[in-house]
Amino acid sequence: MLNNNKNLILVEVFQHCICFLKHGIIWALIIAICISSSGCDPALMAGALIALNYVSTIEEQKQRPEPTQRNDIVPTVQVHQPPKAPEPVKQKTPESLIMEARMAYAAFQWDKAQRLFKDILRKRTLARSLRWEALTFLGAMEYQQGNTNEAKEYFLRARKENRTLSPSGELFPPHMIRFYKSAR
Protein backbone atom coordinates (compact mmCIF):
# COMPACT_ATOMS: atom_id res chain seq x y z
CA MET A 1 0.00 0.00 0.00
CA LEU A 2 2.85 2.41 0.86
CA ASN A 3 4.54 1.85 -2.52
CA ASN A 4 1.20 2.47 -4.22
CA ASN A 5 0.85 5.85 -2.46
CA LYS A 6 4.41 6.84 -3.37
CA ASN A 7 3.73 5.89 -7.00
CA LEU A 8 0.58 8.02 -7.02
CA ILE A 9 2.52 10.94 -5.56
CA LEU A 10 5.29 10.52 -8.13
CA VAL A 11 2.70 10.44 -10.95
CA GLU A 12 1.27 13.70 -9.61
CA VAL A 13 4.75 15.22 -9.41
CA PHE A 14 5.51 14.33 -13.00
CA GLN A 15 2.12 15.68 -14.11
CA HIS A 16 3.16 18.99 -12.57
CA CYS A 17 6.51 18.75 -14.35
CA ILE A 18 4.65 18.34 -17.65
CA CYS A 19 2.53 21.37 -16.77
CA PHE A 20 5.74 23.36 -16.16
CA LEU A 21 7.17 22.18 -19.46
CA LYS A 22 4.03 23.40 -21.27
CA HIS A 23 4.57 26.82 -19.69
CA GLY A 24 8.17 26.91 -20.85
CA ILE A 25 9.73 26.18 -17.46
CA ILE A 26 12.07 23.41 -18.51
CA TRP A 27 14.06 23.53 -15.29
CA ALA A 28 11.11 22.03 -13.38
CA LEU A 29 12.41 18.60 -14.32
CA ILE A 30 15.81 19.49 -12.91
CA ILE A 31 14.17 20.61 -9.67
CA ALA A 32 12.26 17.34 -9.39
CA ILE A 33 15.46 15.35 -9.88
CA CYS A 34 17.38 17.48 -7.34
CA ILE A 35 14.67 17.15 -4.72
CA SER A 36 14.33 13.40 -5.14
CA SER A 37 18.10 12.83 -5.13
CA SER A 38 18.48 14.86 -1.92
CA GLY A 39 16.42 12.28 -0.07
CA CYS A 40 13.34 14.42 0.44
CA ASP A 41 9.99 12.77 0.80
CA PRO A 42 8.01 12.47 -2.51
CA ALA A 43 5.12 14.31 -0.85
CA LEU A 44 7.45 17.25 -0.18
CA MET A 45 8.59 17.12 -3.78
CA ALA A 46 4.95 17.24 -4.94
CA GLY A 47 4.24 20.17 -2.63
CA ALA A 48 7.25 22.12 -3.87
CA LEU A 49 6.26 21.60 -7.49
CA ILE A 50 2.66 22.60 -6.80
CA ALA A 51 3.89 25.79 -5.11
CA LEU A 52 6.24 26.44 -8.02
CA ASN A 53 3.37 25.95 -10.47
CA TYR A 54 1.29 28.43 -8.45
CA VAL A 55 4.10 31.00 -8.45
CA SER A 56 4.74 30.57 -12.19
CA THR A 57 1.01 31.02 -12.90
CA ILE A 58 1.04 34.29 -10.93
CA GLU A 59 4.15 35.47 -12.78
CA GLU A 60 2.54 34.58 -16.12
CA GLN A 61 -0.54 36.60 -15.23
CA LYS A 62 1.63 39.61 -14.32
CA GLN A 63 3.32 39.48 -17.72
CA ARG A 64 0.08 39.59 -19.74
CA PRO A 65 -0.38 42.95 -21.47
CA GLU A 66 -3.19 45.20 -20.41
CA PRO A 67 -6.05 45.44 -22.93
CA THR A 68 -5.73 48.54 -25.09
CA GLN A 69 -8.47 51.10 -25.37
CA ARG A 70 -9.71 52.02 -28.82
CA ASN A 71 -9.59 55.74 -29.53
CA ASP A 72 -11.62 55.61 -32.75
CA ILE A 73 -14.94 55.08 -30.93
CA VAL A 74 -16.63 58.35 -29.98
CA PRO A 75 -19.08 58.14 -27.09
CA THR A 76 -22.51 59.58 -27.76
CA VAL A 77 -23.02 60.76 -24.18
CA GLN A 78 -20.34 62.03 -21.86
CA VAL A 79 -20.97 61.77 -18.16
CA HIS A 80 -18.86 63.72 -15.72
CA GLN A 81 -17.59 61.54 -12.90
CA PRO A 82 -15.55 62.92 -10.04
CA PRO A 83 -12.07 61.40 -9.77
CA LYS A 84 -11.83 58.37 -7.53
CA ALA A 85 -9.92 58.73 -4.31
CA PRO A 86 -6.74 56.67 -4.29
CA GLU A 87 -7.06 53.44 -2.36
CA PRO A 88 -4.96 53.28 0.79
CA VAL A 89 -1.84 51.16 0.55
CA LYS A 90 -2.42 47.91 2.40
CA GLN A 91 0.33 46.94 4.79
CA LYS A 92 1.23 43.28 4.64
CA THR A 93 0.90 41.41 7.90
CA PRO A 94 3.81 39.37 9.23
CA GLU A 95 1.74 36.24 8.61
CA SER A 96 1.19 37.12 4.93
CA LEU A 97 4.90 37.93 4.56
CA ILE A 98 5.80 34.55 6.11
CA MET A 99 3.46 32.79 3.66
CA GLU A 100 4.97 34.68 0.70
CA ALA A 101 8.49 33.86 1.92
CA ARG A 102 7.59 30.17 2.33
CA MET A 103 6.29 30.08 -1.24
CA ALA A 104 9.49 31.68 -2.51
CA TYR A 105 11.50 29.10 -0.54
CA ALA A 106 9.45 26.23 -1.98
CA ALA A 107 9.94 27.64 -5.49
CA PHE A 108 13.73 27.83 -4.91
CA GLN A 109 13.59 31.64 -5.20
CA TRP A 110 15.96 31.88 -2.28
CA ASP A 111 17.09 35.47 -2.89
CA LYS A 112 13.48 36.59 -2.63
CA ALA A 113 12.81 34.29 0.33
CA GLN A 114 15.88 35.59 2.20
CA ARG A 115 14.87 39.21 1.56
CA LEU A 116 11.32 38.54 2.82
CA PHE A 117 12.45 36.63 5.92
CA LYS A 118 14.93 39.41 6.77
CA ASP A 119 12.16 42.00 6.29
CA ILE A 120 10.00 40.00 8.69
CA LEU A 121 12.75 40.02 11.32
CA ARG A 122 12.86 43.85 11.19
CA LYS A 123 9.29 44.05 12.53
CA ARG A 124 9.34 45.10 16.17
CA THR A 125 6.05 43.49 17.20
CA LEU A 126 6.75 40.10 15.70
CA ALA A 127 5.61 37.02 17.63
CA ARG A 128 8.45 34.83 18.85
CA SER A 129 7.16 31.84 16.88
CA LEU A 130 7.28 33.83 13.62
CA ARG A 131 10.75 35.14 14.48
CA TRP A 132 11.84 31.53 15.15
CA GLU A 133 10.38 30.42 11.81
CA ALA A 134 12.12 33.18 9.84
CA LEU A 135 15.47 32.43 11.50
CA THR A 136 15.05 28.69 10.89
CA PHE A 137 14.30 29.16 7.19
CA LEU A 138 17.25 31.55 6.81
CA GLY A 139 19.49 28.98 8.49
CA ALA A 140 18.11 26.20 6.29
CA MET A 141 18.87 28.16 3.11
CA GLU A 142 22.41 28.90 4.29
CA TYR A 143 22.93 25.24 5.27
CA GLN A 144 21.64 23.93 1.94
CA GLN A 145 24.00 26.32 0.12
CA GLY A 146 26.96 24.97 2.11
CA ASN A 147 27.36 28.01 4.39
CA THR A 148 27.40 26.06 7.65
CA ASN A 149 28.84 28.89 9.79
CA GLU A 150 26.05 31.28 8.77
CA ALA A 151 23.48 28.49 9.16
CA LYS A 152 24.74 27.78 12.68
CA GLU A 153 24.40 31.47 13.62
CA TYR A 154 20.78 31.57 12.39
CA PHE A 155 19.98 28.29 14.14
CA LEU A 156 21.47 29.52 17.42
CA ARG A 157 19.39 32.71 17.19
CA ALA A 158 16.31 30.60 16.42
CA ARG A 159 16.90 28.40 19.45
CA LYS A 160 17.22 31.50 21.65
CA GLU A 161 13.76 32.57 20.42
CA ASN A 162 12.16 29.22 21.21
CA ARG A 163 13.96 26.19 22.61
CA THR A 164 10.91 23.89 22.31
CA LEU A 165 10.40 24.15 18.54
CA SER A 166 12.30 22.07 16.00
CA PRO A 167 12.29 22.17 12.17
CA SER A 168 9.68 19.99 10.53
CA GLY A 169 10.70 16.79 8.79
CA GLU A 170 8.03 17.57 6.20
CA LEU A 171 9.84 20.76 5.15
CA PHE A 172 13.51 20.04 5.71
CA PRO A 173 15.82 17.09 5.02
CA PRO A 174 16.87 14.96 8.02
CA HIS A 175 20.57 15.93 7.83
CA MET A 176 19.65 19.62 8.15
CA ILE A 177 17.45 18.90 11.19
CA ARG A 178 20.35 17.00 12.81
CA PHE A 179 22.61 19.98 12.14
CA TYR A 180 20.01 22.33 13.69
CA LYS A 181 19.83 20.19 16.84
CA SER A 182 23.61 19.92 17.11
CA ALA A 183 24.24 23.68 16.78
CA ARG A 184 25.78 24.97 20.02
C-alpha positions as CSV (number, residue, x, y, z in Angstrom):
1,M,0.0,0.0,0.0
2,L,2.9,2.4,0.9
3,N,4.5,1.9,-2.5
4,N,1.2,2.5,-4.2
5,N,0.9,5.9,-2.5
6,K,4.4,6.8,-3.4
7,N,3.7,5.9,-7.0
8,L,0.6,8.0,-7.0
9,I,2.5,10.9,-5.6
10,L,5.3,10.5,-8.1
11,V,2.7,10.4,-10.9
12,E,1.3,13.7,-9.6
13,V,4.8,15.2,-9.4
14,F,5.5,14.3,-13.0
15,Q,2.1,15.7,-14.1
16,H,3.2,19.0,-12.6
17,C,6.5,18.8,-14.4
18,I,4.7,18.3,-17.6
19,C,2.5,21.4,-16.8
20,F,5.7,23.4,-16.2
21,L,7.2,22.2,-19.5
22,K,4.0,23.4,-21.3
23,H,4.6,26.8,-19.7
24,G,8.2,26.9,-20.8
25,I,9.7,26.2,-17.5
26,I,12.1,23.4,-18.5
27,W,14.1,23.5,-15.3
28,A,11.1,22.0,-13.4
29,L,12.4,18.6,-14.3
30,I,15.8,19.5,-12.9
31,I,14.2,20.6,-9.7
32,A,12.3,17.3,-9.4
33,I,15.5,15.3,-9.9
34,C,17.4,17.5,-7.3
35,I,14.7,17.1,-4.7
36,S,14.3,13.4,-5.1
37,S,18.1,12.8,-5.1
38,S,18.5,14.9,-1.9
39,G,16.4,12.3,-0.1
40,C,13.3,14.4,0.4
41,D,10.0,12.8,0.8
42,P,8.0,12.5,-2.5
43,A,5.1,14.3,-0.9
44,L,7.5,17.3,-0.2
45,M,8.6,17.1,-3.8
46,A,5.0,17.2,-4.9
47,G,4.2,20.2,-2.6
48,A,7.3,22.1,-3.9
49,L,6.3,21.6,-7.5
50,I,2.7,22.6,-6.8
51,A,3.9,25.8,-5.1
52,L,6.2,26.4,-8.0
53,N,3.4,25.9,-10.5
54,Y,1.3,28.4,-8.5
55,V,4.1,31.0,-8.4
56,S,4.7,30.6,-12.2
57,T,1.0,31.0,-12.9
58,I,1.0,34.3,-10.9
59,E,4.2,35.5,-12.8
60,E,2.5,34.6,-16.1
61,Q,-0.5,36.6,-15.2
62,K,1.6,39.6,-14.3
63,Q,3.3,39.5,-17.7
64,R,0.1,39.6,-19.7
65,P,-0.4,42.9,-21.5
66,E,-3.2,45.2,-20.4
67,P,-6.1,45.4,-22.9
68,T,-5.7,48.5,-25.1
69,Q,-8.5,51.1,-25.4
70,R,-9.7,52.0,-28.8
71,N,-9.6,55.7,-29.5
72,D,-11.6,55.6,-32.7
73,I,-14.9,55.1,-30.9
74,V,-16.6,58.4,-30.0
75,P,-19.1,58.1,-27.1
76,T,-22.5,59.6,-27.8
77,V,-23.0,60.8,-24.2
78,Q,-20.3,62.0,-21.9
79,V,-21.0,61.8,-18.2
80,H,-18.9,63.7,-15.7
81,Q,-17.6,61.5,-12.9
82,P,-15.5,62.9,-10.0
83,P,-12.1,61.4,-9.8
84,K,-11.8,58.4,-7.5
85,A,-9.9,58.7,-4.3
86,P,-6.7,56.7,-4.3
87,E,-7.1,53.4,-2.4
88,P,-5.0,53.3,0.8
89,V,-1.8,51.2,0.5
90,K,-2.4,47.9,2.4
91,Q,0.3,46.9,4.8
92,K,1.2,43.3,4.6
93,T,0.9,41.4,7.9
94,P,3.8,39.4,9.2
95,E,1.7,36.2,8.6
96,S,1.2,37.1,4.9
97,L,4.9,37.9,4.6
98,I,5.8,34.6,6.1
99,M,3.5,32.8,3.7
100,E,5.0,34.7,0.7
101,A,8.5,33.9,1.9
102,R,7.6,30.2,2.3
103,M,6.3,30.1,-1.2
104,A,9.5,31.7,-2.5
105,Y,11.5,29.1,-0.5
106,A,9.5,26.2,-2.0
107,A,9.9,27.6,-5.5
108,F,13.7,27.8,-4.9
109,Q,13.6,31.6,-5.2
110,W,16.0,31.9,-2.3
111,D,17.1,35.5,-2.9
112,K,13.5,36.6,-2.6
113,A,12.8,34.3,0.3
114,Q,15.9,35.6,2.2
115,R,14.9,39.2,1.6
116,L,11.3,38.5,2.8
117,F,12.4,36.6,5.9
118,K,14.9,39.4,6.8
119,D,12.2,42.0,6.3
120,I,10.0,40.0,8.7
121,L,12.7,40.0,11.3
122,R,12.9,43.8,11.2
123,K,9.3,44.0,12.5
124,R,9.3,45.1,16.2
125,T,6.1,43.5,17.2
126,L,6.8,40.1,15.7
127,A,5.6,37.0,17.6
128,R,8.5,34.8,18.9
129,S,7.2,31.8,16.9
130,L,7.3,33.8,13.6
131,R,10.7,35.1,14.5
132,W,11.8,31.5,15.1
133,E,10.4,30.4,11.8
134,A,12.1,33.2,9.8
135,L,15.5,32.4,11.5
136,T,15.0,28.7,10.9
137,F,14.3,29.2,7.2
138,L,17.2,31.5,6.8
139,G,19.5,29.0,8.5
140,A,18.1,26.2,6.3
141,M,18.9,28.2,3.1
142,E,22.4,28.9,4.3
143,Y,22.9,25.2,5.3
144,Q,21.6,23.9,1.9
145,Q,24.0,26.3,0.1
146,G,27.0,25.0,2.1
147,N,27.4,28.0,4.4
148,T,27.4,26.1,7.6
149,N,28.8,28.9,9.8
150,E,26.1,31.3,8.8
151,A,23.5,28.5,9.2
152,K,24.7,27.8,12.7
153,E,24.4,31.5,13.6
154,Y,20.8,31.6,12.4
155,F,20.0,28.3,14.1
156,L,21.5,29.5,17.4
157,R,19.4,32.7,17.2
158,A,16.3,30.6,16.4
159,R,16.9,28.4,19.5
160,K,17.2,31.5,21.6
161,E,13.8,32.6,20.4
162,N,12.2,29.2,21.2
163,R,14.0,26.2,22.6
164,T,10.9,23.9,22.3
165,L,10.4,24.1,18.5
166,S,12.3,22.1,16.0
167,P,12.3,22.2,12.2
168,S,9.7,20.0,10.5
169,G,10.7,16.8,8.8
170,E,8.0,17.6,6.2
171,L,9.8,20.8,5.1
172,F,13.5,20.0,5.7
173,P,15.8,17.1,5.0
174,P,16.9,15.0,8.0
175,H,20.6,15.9,7.8
176,M,19.7,19.6,8.1
177,I,17.5,18.9,11.2
178,R,20.3,17.0,12.8
179,F,22.6,20.0,12.1
180,Y,20.0,22.3,13.7
181,K,19.8,20.2,16.8
182,S,23.6,19.9,17.1
183,A,24.2,23.7,16.8
184,R,25.8,25.0,20.0
